[in-house]
Every structure is written in C-alpha cells, then in structure tokens.
Amino acid sequence: MRRPHDLVLFDLDGTLSNPLVGVGRSINYALSHYGYAPLEFGQLAVHIGPPLDEAFKAIAGVQSQAELNAFVGKYRERYAAVGYSENVLYPGTREVLMAFSTAGVPLTLSTRHIVAMSNSSR
C-alpha cells in the first residue's frame, strides 16, 4: 500500500518553531549598536519573514545599501552566535513530528542554513 505522502518537508522558523525571541533580540542588538531604541517584540513580529534589509528600512528609515548591509551584518553577528538557539517549538510540534516518524513518513527539515532528513528516511 502506498503512503499518502512520500515525504513531508517542514520549514523550521515560523512553522515548527517560533523565532521571535532570537530574531527580535538580534534586530534590537543591531538597532542599539547604531543608536536606535530597541523595540518591543510585538512591534518586531511583522518583520519576521521578509528580507532583513526591508525590516531595517521600515524600522530605522535607512535607505543607503551600505547602511542596510551594516545593520544586517550586525543582526547576523548576534543571530549566528546565539539568536538561532532562542527559537521555541510551538505547542504540539514534538507530538506531530513523532506521529509522522512512528508512521514511517520520512521527514525533511529546511532552513536557510541546513537541510536535514530524519533517520526514518534513510
């Protein structure tokens, strides 16, 4: 019998995990570095997903590509060091992944930096 799905591909940020804390703190790290006041996470949530340079244009009003690159670079400095680890799984994520795994459905995880497959798919 054929399974209904040969493979399930998940995006990590915003699908399996909430990246708001790590992204928000990293945006605020960049803002503070360049003399801007940090923002509340509620104000930063709308900037998760779109390109970072667009976020910094909207937040700081920065237009020059050099300045935008500097903001993005400062953001990435913190995010690469610690921000990525501040993601929190959404409630029920672990149980859903276990149900797929128990059913023998191969799982694939995709993010900007990694692509991984579960052991059941090998």
C-alpha positions as CSV (number, residue, x, y, z in Angstrom):
1,M,0.0,0.0,0.0
2,R,1.3,3.4,-0.9
3,R,1.5,6.0,1.8
4,P,-0.4,9.3,1.2
5,H,2.9,11.2,1.4
6,D,6.3,10.1,0.3
7,L,8.0,12.8,2.2
8,V,7.0,15.7,4.5
9,L,9.1,18.9,4.2
10,F,9.0,21.4,7.1
11,D,10.4,24.8,7.3
12,L,11.8,25.4,10.8
13,D,11.4,29.1,11.5
14,G,7.7,30.1,11.9
15,T,6.4,26.6,11.1
16,L,7.8,24.3,13.7
17,S,9.4,26.9,15.9
18,N,8.7,30.5,16.9
19,P,11.8,32.6,16.1
20,L,10.5,35.8,17.6
21,V,12.8,35.9,20.6
22,G,16.0,35.3,18.7
23,V,15.1,37.4,15.7
24,G,13.7,40.2,17.9
25,R,16.8,40.3,20.2
26,S,19.1,40.3,17.1
27,I,17.2,43.1,15.5
28,N,17.4,45.1,18.7
29,Y,21.1,44.3,19.0
30,A,21.7,45.9,15.6
31,L,19.4,48.8,16.4
32,S,21.1,49.5,19.7
33,H,24.5,49.2,18.1
34,Y,23.6,52.0,15.7
35,G,22.0,54.3,18.4
36,Y,18.3,53.4,17.9
37,A,16.0,52.5,20.7
38,P,15.1,48.8,21.0
39,L,11.5,47.8,20.1
40,E,9.0,45.6,21.8
41,F,8.7,42.1,20.4
42,G,5.1,42.8,19.4
43,Q,6.4,45.6,17.1
44,L,9.1,43.3,15.6
45,A,6.8,40.3,14.8
46,V,5.8,41.8,11.4
47,H,9.4,41.8,10.4
48,I,9.9,38.1,10.6
49,G,9.9,36.5,7.2
50,P,10.6,39.5,4.9
51,P,14.2,40.3,3.9
52,L,16.1,41.9,6.8
53,D,17.1,44.9,4.8
54,E,13.4,45.7,4.3
55,A,12.9,45.4,8.1
56,F,15.7,47.9,8.8
57,K,14.3,50.2,6.1
58,A,10.9,50.2,7.8
59,I,12.2,50.4,11.4
60,A,15.1,52.8,11.1
61,G,14.3,54.6,7.8
62,V,17.7,53.6,6.5
63,Q,17.9,53.8,2.7
64,S,21.6,53.5,1.8
65,Q,22.6,50.0,0.8
66,A,25.9,50.3,2.8
67,E,24.0,51.2,5.9
68,L,21.5,48.5,5.4
69,N,24.3,46.0,4.9
70,A,25.8,47.2,8.2
71,F,22.5,46.7,10.1
72,V,22.0,43.2,8.6
73,G,25.7,42.3,9.4
74,K,25.3,43.4,13.0
75,Y,22.0,41.4,13.2
76,R,23.7,38.3,11.8
77,E,26.6,38.7,14.2
78,R,24.2,38.1,17.2
79,Y,21.9,35.7,15.4
80,A,24.7,33.4,14.4
81,A,26.2,33.4,17.9
82,V,23.0,32.9,20.0
83,G,19.8,34.1,18.3
84,Y,19.2,30.9,16.4
85,S,19.2,28.9,19.7
86,E,16.4,31.1,21.1
87,N,13.7,29.6,18.9
88,V,11.0,27.8,20.8
89,L,8.9,24.9,19.4
90,Y,5.3,25.6,19.0
91,P,3.0,23.6,21.3
92,G,2.3,20.2,19.9
93,T,5.2,20.2,17.4
94,R,7.1,17.4,19.1
95,E,3.9,15.2,19.1
96,V,3.2,15.8,15.4
97,L,6.8,15.0,14.4
98,M,6.7,11.8,16.5
99,A,3.4,10.8,14.9
100,F,4.9,11.2,11.4
101,S,8.0,9.3,12.4
102,T,6.0,6.5,14.0
103,A,4.0,6.2,10.8
104,G,7.3,5.8,8.9
105,V,6.9,9.0,6.9
106,P,10.3,10.5,6.0
107,L,10.7,14.0,7.4
108,T,12.8,16.7,6.0
109,L,13.7,20.0,7.6
110,S,14.7,23.0,5.6
111,T,16.0,26.3,6.9
112,R,18.3,28.9,5.4
113,H,21.3,27.2,6.8
114,I,20.6,23.5,7.0
115,V,18.6,20.7,5.3
116,A,18.3,17.6,7.4
117,M,16.4,14.3,7.0
118,S,15.1,12.1,9.8
119,N,16.6,8.6,10.2
120,S,13.4,7.0,9.0
121,S,14.1,8.4,5.6
122,R,17.5,6.9,5.2
